[in-house]
Amino acid sequence: MITDSIEERIITDVLKDTKEYSRIAIQAPEGLKKLSEVIARELERSGKEVLIFADPCYGACDPKDEEARGLGADVLVHLGHADFGLEKCIPVLFYPYYYEVDVSEEDAARISDALGDRDFSICFSVNFDRIAHRLASALSSIGKRPRELQRVLGCSFPSVDGVALYVGDGLFHPLGVAVNNSVIAFDPFTRELNEISGEDMDRRKRGRLLGVLNAERVGILVSTKKGQQHFRDALVIKRHLENRGKKAEILVMDRIERDSLTGYGVDAYVNTACPRIATDDDLGKPTINYAELVELESEEEKS
Ligand code: SF4
């Protein structure tokens, strides 16, 4: 749901904010590739040198500031995400994409009916920030005040007060929220309301855990992406697995993908990179996150 006014605002801001720079690198997620081209053309028209990183970009955990500096860029324009708070070696300017959709009284009434008398909190990804706040006001005006409003990332698995009312599209974020909460998801584009249960996720998680427990050889996955790189954790995991009598090897790559892993003789993986790789991607072998391994070990210690 890209509207011209949102794009125009971002283009205007980028042109204004990059005035003092001469070589500009741009990074954008899949859905904003076209916008990155428009911005590049506008910047070139004003005499700048521009390069676009064409690798897929899934979050602000992966800013290409070092690569941009290596190519002589003096600033990186990162579209579509909010700052992750990582240290960067050149200025990185973030331009989240804020969707604009009205929330009707009817939407608020339907959501209120679905919530019944349960307490709730509102969760949203950065792109739905404005809509989530609008919905909070609409609900408050009919006597349904949320306990809290919480911005979530795909890798943040928050525990909120009451039912989590997720505002946004798709399943990527609400499934993350469902790890620790009952979720009602409201899609402001389609107006659909769906309840998401954590039970199915628990079943799948148990299957993945068993796969790793039964493995003889385990691959520990490490990404070189700046905000996903946890090599020290990988060393700790290797020691733990070896103490359990398993063979373990550390496999390092930029983007963790099934094709790159083909050919290694391991039976399962422990993932230290983006936690959604273990829950959403099919690497062809059981995969758990480091946090899930820690959880398992602490449960074992208690029993
Ligand atoms: S770690 Fe994964 S879920 Fe978190 S911001 Fe990066 S890509 Fe998104």
Boltz pocket constraint, residues with backbone or C-beta under 6 A from the ligand:
constraints:
  - pocket:
      binder: B
      contacts: [[A, 58], [A, 59], [A, 60], [A, 61], [A, 62], [A, 153], [A, 154], [A, 155], [A, 156], [A, 227], [A, 228], [A, 273], [A, 274], [A, 275], [A, 276]]
      max_distance: 6.0
